[in-house]
Amino acid sequence: MELLTDSPRVRSDSTSSSASQGSKSKTVLRQRLSQLLTCIEDMSSDDEASEEVSRTLEEAFQLCGRFIPTDAFRIHIVTWNVATAEPSEDATSLLQLDAQPPPDLYVIGLQEVNATPVRFITDLISEDSWSHVFTNSLAPRGFVKVTSVRMQGLLLLLFAKQIHLPYIRNIQTTYTRTGVFGYWGNKGGVSVRFSFYGHMICFLNCHLAAHMNNALQRVDEFEYILETQDFDIYDTPQIRDHKVVFWFGDLNFRIADHGLHFLRSSINSGRLNLLWGKDQLIMMKKKEAFLQEFEEGPLNFKPTYKFDRNSDTYDTSTPKTWLGLNGKKRKPAWTDRILWRIKPKPLPSEEDDEKASTSTDEEQDEYPVLVTQDKYTSDMSYGVSDHKPVIATFSLELRKVFDTPLVRVSPVGIWSAGQDALLTYSVLEDFMSSTWDWIGLYKVGFKTASDYETFVWVRENELPEINEVIQISVDKGQIPLLGGQYVLGYYSTNMQSITGLSDSFQILESKRAVMEGLVPEDINGVNK
């Protein structure tokens, strides 16, 4: 029996025209370092050697800085067809909340969330049960729900560490229906795109056509989604214009040709590699050029569909056909997948001269991106659905295009409910600010941008100048009576995101809180 081993880390970067490492940059770097060694050996004069060594080292370090990203971020992606089930209250395993170091971004894509008419309308009024569980699990750990998008049963959630909020900009969501000739949203794709420290990233959650014989239809639906989804961003109007795209969901690709007995025997013996060659998505990638741009780690986990609910046993039911006769059991399949794509570098045209090509390469490589898949697995512990959730974690290495917020906001002096408080803000960079922008007071551990304790409008008579310090008063009646750690956040209505956050600060507990019985009175160290 062939035993499964841990999946190797899979890497791709933006400095080459394919998913492989940029060999050109490495070759040039090696040449410069070789020249450095030659200089040291050949130079007879110490002064000459010093000058030549300095120049060659400078060139080498410039190349290192150009091609090697300087900051690393962790992304945790979950895809799960929940089959209209209600969530378990414990999301610890699914979100791997005890993992160290913790992720910087959580992206959760669900399919078949309960979308009956009554339930869907209820979810529009108040938060759906799945979003509620994930938000309540992540908020105490410092994650804020940045945005979400839903199309009937398709749901996509984006959470980020609080410290990253001012650097997540130009957030947009959209959706595409592919069910019933494009008129029904039971199938299709929902996406969210944003700029992360200046790099354009898109997450796409899909639920494609079902059944074994519809592999080509699934490919057509995915291509249709890629071509028709558009964003109101001039440099990234479509999904494939983004530097990094993560594609996941119940893609519904099946394992062709093999019989049920062979499938289950291969799974039970751990010989999953015997099934890879007949996986429809792997086969389609060999035929379709646009699919070849997407990468996927090895399928070293058991197929995630179809299971008896609340068990680890593959489908034992005997479904009925439309004539009422017994049908066939569903064959196991890797329907639930997570892939990614680095935007390929454009190939130079034959008319381009060497100088123009070199200039283009340097410009594109100024802010490279490297994606490494660290984990690709399923979580067999969840049984509420006939699908098992699939989890992937990634390291996203990049050079930040910017690392300063658009707005600096700070509390002034001591804050307490017993007195009016002051805050200041300054616009550090020109952006689409508005007199409808506001500054919220958030308790540390807040869930969303709208989860503020109170807020104040920014100056209403005129927009601020760059670096102008503006002071605003907060009425004491609006300040929480209970003490604790808080932050101030500047919310841009045009950008629909928090563009500046203060450091956390203490609000002193008010005497009114004791008088009104909100906290016990402390007398001689004893609570009364």
CORWO-V581588 format. One record per run of one state. SS is the DSSP state (hx for helix, st for strand, lp for the rest). FROM is the first residue (numbers start at 1). LEN is the number of residues. Records with the same first field share a line. If there is no record, write none. Layout:
SS->FROM-LEN, FROM-LEN
//
This chain:
lp->1-9, 14-9, 43-3, 68-3, 82-10, 96-9, 112-5, 126-3, 140-3, 152-2, 180-4, 197-2, 208-4, 229-1, 231-7, 242-2, 251-4, 256-4, 269-4, 277-2, 288-1, 293-2, 296-9, 306-1, 308-6, 315-5, 321-5, 327-6, 334-2, 343-11, 368-1, 380-7, 388-1, 399-8, 413-2, 417-4, 428-10, 444-10, 458-8, 467-3, 475-1, 479-5, 493-4, 502-3, 509-2, 516-6, 524-2, 528-1
st->10-4, 71-11, 105-7, 143-9, 154-8, 168-12, 184-13, 199-9, 230-1, 238-1, 244-7, 255-1, 279-1, 295-1, 305-1, 307-1, 314-1, 320-1, 326-1, 333-1, 336-7, 369-11, 387-1, 389-10, 407-6, 415-2, 421-7, 438-6, 454-4, 466-1, 470-5, 484-9, 497-5, 505-4, 522-2, 526-2
hx->23-20, 46-22, 92-4, 117-9, 129-11, 162-6, 212-17, 239-3, 260-9, 273-4, 280-8, 289-4, 354-14, 476-3, 511-5
//
